[in-house]
Amino acid sequence: MAQLKVRQVGNSLGVVLPKETLARLNLREGDALYLTEAPDGSMRITPYDPEFESQMRIAREGMAKFRNTLRELAK
């Protein structure tokens, strides 16, 4: 666990992530982070877009449903 401090950044507030955290999340300057609320009320910061994950789940379901058709189209 890392402790972060809220700091003034221009007219806003922000936090600075430690280098180890940036490396673990594979983040670089300009990358997007997403703040989501967990079912227990806690907040999570992640580099993964939750909307994209939902879209991928739907796509996987469609690929499973039509796998024979997709296999034939790929020939």
C-alpha positions as CSV (number, residue, x, y, z in Angstrom):
1,M,0.0,0.0,0.0
2,A,1.2,3.5,-0.9
3,Q,0.2,6.7,0.9
4,L,-0.5,9.5,-1.5
5,K,-0.7,13.2,-0.6
6,V,-3.1,15.6,-2.3
7,R,-1.3,18.6,-3.7
8,Q,-2.0,21.8,-5.5
9,V,-1.6,21.5,-9.3
10,G,-2.4,24.8,-10.9
11,N,-6.0,25.6,-9.9
12,S,-6.8,22.0,-9.2
13,L,-5.8,19.3,-6.7
14,G,-3.9,16.1,-7.7
15,V,-1.9,13.2,-6.4
16,V,1.6,12.1,-7.5
17,L,2.0,8.3,-8.1
18,P,5.2,6.7,-7.0
19,K,7.5,5.4,-9.8
20,E,6.9,1.8,-8.6
21,T,3.1,2.2,-8.9
22,L,3.5,3.7,-12.4
23,A,5.7,0.8,-13.5
24,R,3.3,-1.8,-12.0
25,L,0.3,-0.2,-13.8
26,N,2.4,0.3,-17.0
27,L,1.5,4.0,-17.1
28,R,3.2,6.9,-18.9
29,E,2.6,10.6,-19.0
30,G,-0.7,11.3,-20.8
31,D,-2.3,7.9,-20.1
32,A,-5.9,7.9,-18.8
33,L,-6.9,6.5,-15.4
34,Y,-10.4,5.7,-14.4
35,L,-11.9,6.2,-10.9
36,T,-14.7,3.7,-10.2
37,E,-16.8,3.1,-7.1
38,A,-16.7,-0.5,-5.8
39,P,-19.9,-2.2,-4.5
40,D,-18.6,-1.8,-0.9
41,G,-18.4,2.0,-1.4
42,S,-14.6,2.2,-1.8
43,M,-13.0,3.9,-4.8
44,R,-10.6,2.2,-7.2
45,I,-8.2,3.8,-9.6
46,T,-7.4,1.7,-12.7
47,P,-5.9,2.2,-16.1
48,Y,-8.6,-0.1,-17.6
49,D,-11.8,1.5,-19.0
50,P,-14.7,-0.3,-17.4
51,E,-16.9,0.6,-20.4
52,F,-14.4,-1.1,-22.7
53,E,-14.5,-4.2,-20.5
54,S,-18.3,-4.3,-20.8
55,Q,-18.0,-4.1,-24.6
56,M,-15.5,-6.9,-24.7
57,R,-17.7,-9.1,-22.6
58,I,-20.6,-8.6,-25.0
59,A,-18.2,-9.3,-28.0
60,R,-17.0,-12.5,-26.4
61,E,-20.6,-13.7,-25.9
62,G,-21.4,-12.9,-29.5
63,M,-18.2,-14.7,-30.7
64,A,-19.1,-17.8,-28.6
65,K,-22.7,-17.8,-29.9
66,F,-21.7,-17.5,-33.6
67,R,-18.3,-19.4,-33.4
68,N,-19.2,-21.8,-36.2
69,T,-20.3,-19.0,-38.5
70,L,-17.1,-17.0,-37.7
71,R,-15.0,-20.1,-38.4
72,E,-16.6,-20.6,-41.8
73,L,-16.1,-16.9,-42.7
74,A,-12.5,-17.1,-41.7
75,K,-11.8,-19.8,-44.4
